[in-house]
Amino acid sequence: MNKNLYIGNLASEVTEEDLLANFSNAGKVKSANIIKDKFTGMSKGFGFVEMETEQDAAEAVRRFNGGELCGRSITVSEARPKKDGPGSGSRGRSGGGFGRNQRGGGRRY
């Protein structure tokens, strides 16, 4: 199991300190991060907690998934690895758009 956990359905008033305090009951917490909107600074309702060991992470999932934090039922699961950036999906796109020297349909002068 990964040591990084995804925490979903967070109430807007939950702070990173709340996550640290709550998850330290399952083991040593290395970091806690709540994802916020870059324009408003408001919580997006999810965050990440990094536990010291994989065993601590597994214990945190077992103890807190479906549990309650600040009046809301939260989801706790193993975080998926971050993708390398935009366009890293496997949609098979190859560009396109204006100025792409494509045949047909263009105006001839």
C-alpha positions as CSV (number, residue, x, y, z in Angstrom):
1,M,0.0,0.0,0.0
2,N,1.0,3.5,-0.7
3,K,1.8,5.8,2.2
4,N,-0.2,8.7,0.6
5,L,-4.0,8.8,1.3
6,Y,-6.8,10.6,-0.5
7,I,-9.3,12.2,1.9
8,G,-12.6,13.1,0.3
9,N,-15.9,14.8,1.3
10,L,-14.2,17.2,3.6
11,A,-16.3,20.0,5.2
12,S,-15.2,23.5,4.2
13,E,-14.1,24.3,7.7
14,V,-11.7,21.4,8.0
15,T,-8.1,22.6,8.3
16,E,-4.8,20.8,7.7
17,E,-4.3,20.9,11.5
18,D,-7.6,19.0,11.9
19,L,-6.3,16.3,9.5
20,L,-3.0,16.1,11.3
21,A,-4.7,15.7,14.7
22,N,-7.2,13.2,13.5
23,F,-4.9,10.9,11.4
24,S,-2.2,10.9,14.1
25,N,-4.5,8.6,16.0
26,A,-3.6,5.9,13.4
27,G,0.1,6.5,13.3
28,K,2.8,9.1,12.5
29,V,1.7,11.7,9.9
30,K,4.4,13.2,7.7
31,S,2.2,15.8,6.0
32,A,-1.4,16.9,5.4
33,N,-2.6,19.1,2.6
34,I,-6.1,20.3,1.7
35,I,-6.6,21.2,-1.9
36,K,-7.9,24.8,-2.4
37,D,-9.3,26.7,-5.3
38,K,-6.4,28.9,-6.6
39,F,-8.7,31.9,-7.1
40,T,-11.0,31.9,-4.0
41,G,-8.7,30.0,-1.5
42,M,-11.7,27.9,-0.5
43,S,-11.4,24.2,0.1
44,K,-12.3,21.9,-2.8
45,G,-13.5,19.3,-0.4
46,F,-10.6,16.9,-0.6
47,G,-7.0,16.6,0.5
48,F,-4.1,14.3,1.0
49,V,-2.4,12.9,4.1
50,E,1.0,11.2,3.9
51,M,1.6,8.6,6.7
52,E,5.1,7.6,7.9
53,T,4.7,3.9,7.0
54,E,2.5,1.8,4.8
55,Q,1.2,0.1,8.0
56,D,0.1,3.4,9.4
57,A,-1.6,4.2,6.1
58,A,-3.5,0.9,6.1
59,E,-4.6,1.5,9.7
60,A,-5.8,5.0,8.8
61,V,-7.9,3.7,6.0
62,R,-9.4,0.9,8.2
63,R,-10.2,3.4,11.0
64,F,-11.4,6.5,9.2
65,N,-12.9,5.5,5.9
66,G,-16.6,6.1,6.3
67,G,-15.9,7.9,9.6
68,E,-17.0,11.4,10.6
69,L,-15.0,14.6,10.6
70,C,-16.6,17.9,11.4
71,G,-20.1,16.5,10.9
72,R,-19.4,14.9,7.5
73,S,-18.8,11.3,6.5
74,I,-15.3,11.2,4.9
75,T,-13.8,8.8,2.4
76,V,-10.2,7.6,3.0
77,S,-8.4,5.6,0.4
78,E,-5.0,5.0,-1.1
79,A,-4.0,8.0,-3.3
80,R,-3.4,7.3,-7.0
81,P,-0.1,8.5,-8.5
82,K,-0.2,11.9,-10.0
83,K,-0.2,12.0,-13.8
84,D,2.7,13.6,-15.6
85,G,0.8,16.6,-16.8
86,P,-1.8,17.8,-19.3
87,G,-2.3,15.4,-22.2
88,S,-0.8,12.5,-20.4
89,G,-4.0,10.5,-20.8
90,S,-4.3,7.8,-23.4
91,R,-6.9,9.4,-25.6
92,G,-4.8,9.1,-28.7
93,R,-5.1,12.7,-29.8
94,S,-2.5,14.1,-32.1
95,G,-3.0,17.9,-32.0
96,G,-5.2,19.6,-34.5
97,G,-6.7,23.1,-34.5
98,F,-5.8,26.1,-36.7
99,G,-2.7,26.2,-38.9
100,R,-2.3,22.5,-39.0
101,N,-1.9,22.0,-42.8
102,Q,-4.8,19.6,-43.1
103,R,-6.2,18.7,-46.5
104,G,-9.7,19.7,-47.7
105,G,-12.2,22.3,-46.6
106,G,-9.8,25.2,-46.8
107,R,-10.3,28.4,-48.7
108,R,-8.1,28.7,-51.8
109,Y,-6.9,32.1,-53.0
